[in-house]
Amino acid sequence: MGRKFVVGGNWKMNGDKNQINEIVNNLKKGPLDPNVEVVIGVPAIYLAYVKSIVPDTIGVAAQNCWKVPKGAFTGEISPAMIKDVGADWVILGHSERRTIFGEKDDLVAEKVINIGLSQRSDCFQCFFMNSNNEKLPFQVAHALESGLKVIACIGETLEEREAGKTEEVVFRQTKALVPAIGSNWDKVVLAYEPVWAIGTGKTATPQQAQDVHASLRNWLSTNVSPEVAANVRIQYGGSVTGATAKELAARPDIDGFLVGGASLKPEFVDIVNATQ
Ligand SMILES: O=C[C@H](O)COP(=O)(O)O
């Protein structure tokens, strides 16, 4: 079976109730290609509101979460809370989280693993190996059935690209996620977002994006399994617009988009429908 095209709209820290109503009305009007999975990434404070007004055919994602179910973590939200308000996705490891808030590969992996572990009711104290082969304790005092799906973001900076390190960086970022994801690859979408293309108006060319997606799939085949490589969906993100989406979508290893700025605008419908 082919990979279902998946388009995420990451609103980032934008929108108020009026703007959200407009965006959702526009999505309802569509029409949206029924063969495309659509997920909107909503600011945490509006998750419940959006869930209450959006059709069930559209997935709702938080843009971040912390790595344990509950506790003294002022300002954070947990996967259990996201699930509790009816959302079923979370975006993790976005480059803005990595660069502005200093989130490193291992923290992103710990957040991902919490989502996998929270489905295990027998897991009170778990460990996983980080990318430096250190055994990290992971306390799950009250294991939860969160069952969230994850959009895991990776991507290189301009400096890294110009130094010829694109593959090294995206492989390293993906490698950190592998032990955390375990056998839950069917609940994960990878989003390749070159940092230099985010919010800059500079889209990677379709060939540049395709090349990285194909290398990543190849890496997954060798380092995880040919089955995961064949089935995992890899989104492209970075200044995607209604005008650039079609050409990008035509590349064989681009399985969708993670859209920032344009997801707030009516053209998001054209991006969702890019494979038509
Ligand atoms: O999560 C989305 C990406 O950061 C892309 O944002 P952008 O479409 O505004 O460049």
The ligand as an ORCA input file, in Angstrom:
! r2SCAN-3c Opt
* xyz 0 1
  O       6.628     23.891     10.918
  C       6.685     24.514      9.860
  C       7.932     25.022      9.350
  O       8.680     25.618     10.347
  C       7.820     25.818      8.107
  O       7.444     27.145      8.365
  P       7.210     28.114      7.123
  O       6.269     27.383      6.190
  O       6.609     29.363      7.698
  O       8.549     28.328      6.481
*
